[in-house]
Amino acid sequence: MRFMLSVLSGGLFGAGLFVSGMTDTTKVQGWLDVFGAWDPTLAFVMGGAIIPMMIAWQLTRGRTPLVGGSFPAPPQHKIGHRLVLGSVLFGMGWGLAGLCPGPSVASLSYGGAGGLVFMAAMLVGMGAAPTIGARIDRIAEAS
């Protein structure tokens, strides 16, 4: 049951990314080009994701998931060096490539060589992140 719900959820997520245009790199870069040919349509996509999630967080308080386990705790409101650096790197990658992790997986089926290169670079970055993060933590503690 849990596997089937995961497959259904992942398929729905991928279809939503495709229909909304989040897998179209030119559309995403148009959204980020605030001082040029700005395309504000992805604001509706983000609103369509953020608003239901806010409601879901409220509705899940004191409840348990249908397929076992527990809901994750709400994120902490702590802004630290890891959050800032990660946000900067995410934004740079998103702006340069026009993809972020979710849409990059969805675009593998039709994205060509660019999608494969992005995925490879993302996986290398994910593999290097713990080592680099530990080094940054040591530098932050020393200062």
N, C-alpha and C positions, 0 to 999 in steps of 0.2 A: 504494500500500500504506500509506504513512504517513498519507495523508488518511483512508483508511478506518479505520485504527486510532484516529485522533484522533476521528472521528465516533462510533465505537463506545465509546471511553473517555468522551467527553463525555455520551453518552446514558446510559451506565451510572452515571456520577456524578450526573446529574440525577435518574435513577430512584431512586438511593440516597437522595438528599436528600428526595425526595417521600415515599418509603416510611418513612423514619426520622422524619418530622415536622419536619425542619429548615426546610421552607418554610412552616410554620404559625407565624405570628408570635405567637399566644397561647401556643403550646407553648414557644417560645424565651423569651418574656418570663417564663413560669412557671419555667423553668430558672434565670433570672437573679434571680428574686424569692426570695432565700434566707431572708429574714425574714418572708415572708408565706406564700402558698400555693405552696410550692416543689414543683416537679415534677422529680425526679432522673433521669427516663428518658433524657434526652439525654447523661448521663454514659456510658451504654452505647454511644451513637452515637460519642462522642468516643473512647472506648476502642477501639471497633471500627475507628476510623481510625488512631489513634496506634500501636497495637500492630503491625498489619501494616506500617506505614511504617517502624517501627524495624527490623523483620526485613528489609524491602526494602533499607534502607541497608546492612545487613550483607552481604546477598547480592550487591549490585552492586559491591562493591569489586573492582577489577581487571578488570571486565567492560565490555563496550560494549553500547549499546542495539541491538535487532534491526533497527531502521530507520535506523541511522546516527547520526552526531553523537556526543555524549558525555553522560554523566550529569552533573548539576550537582554542584558541590562541596558538601560538608556546610556548613551555615550556621556563621558565626563565632559565637563565644560572647562577643561584645563587646556590652555594654549601654551605649548612648550616648543622647544627647538625642533623636535622631531615632527610635530604637526606643521610648523611653518616651512621647514625644509621639504617635507613630503608634498605639501600643497604647491610650493614653487615648482618642484620637479614635475608634478602631475600637470600643472598648467602649462609648463613649457612643452612637455610632450604632446599634450592635447592641441596646443596652438600650432606646433610645427607639423604634426602628422595628421591632425584632424580626427584622431581616434583616441578613445580611452579604453580601458580593459574590456568592458562589456561589449561595446560595438565592434572592437577588434576581433573578438571571438566570432561574433555573428557575421562579420565580413569575410572570414576565412573561406567561406564557400564560394565567394565571387570576387573577392578583393584583389586577386592577382598577386604579383610579387611584392607590391607595397605592403599589403596586409601581412604577408609572411615575414617580411623584414621587421615590421613593427612588432609582431608577436615574438619573434626571436629576441629582439632587443628588450622587450618587456620581461621575458622569462629570465634573461641574463640579469636585468636589474633586480628582479624579485629574488634571484639567487644571491646576489651580492648585497642586498639590503641589510640582512642581519649583521654581517661583518662590518659594513660601513657604519651602520647605526650604532654598534658597540663602540667603534672608534670615536664617533661624534659624541657619544655619551661620556667617554673618558675625557675628551677635550672640554666639554661643558662643565664637568665636575672639577677640572683643574683650574678653570677660570673663575 
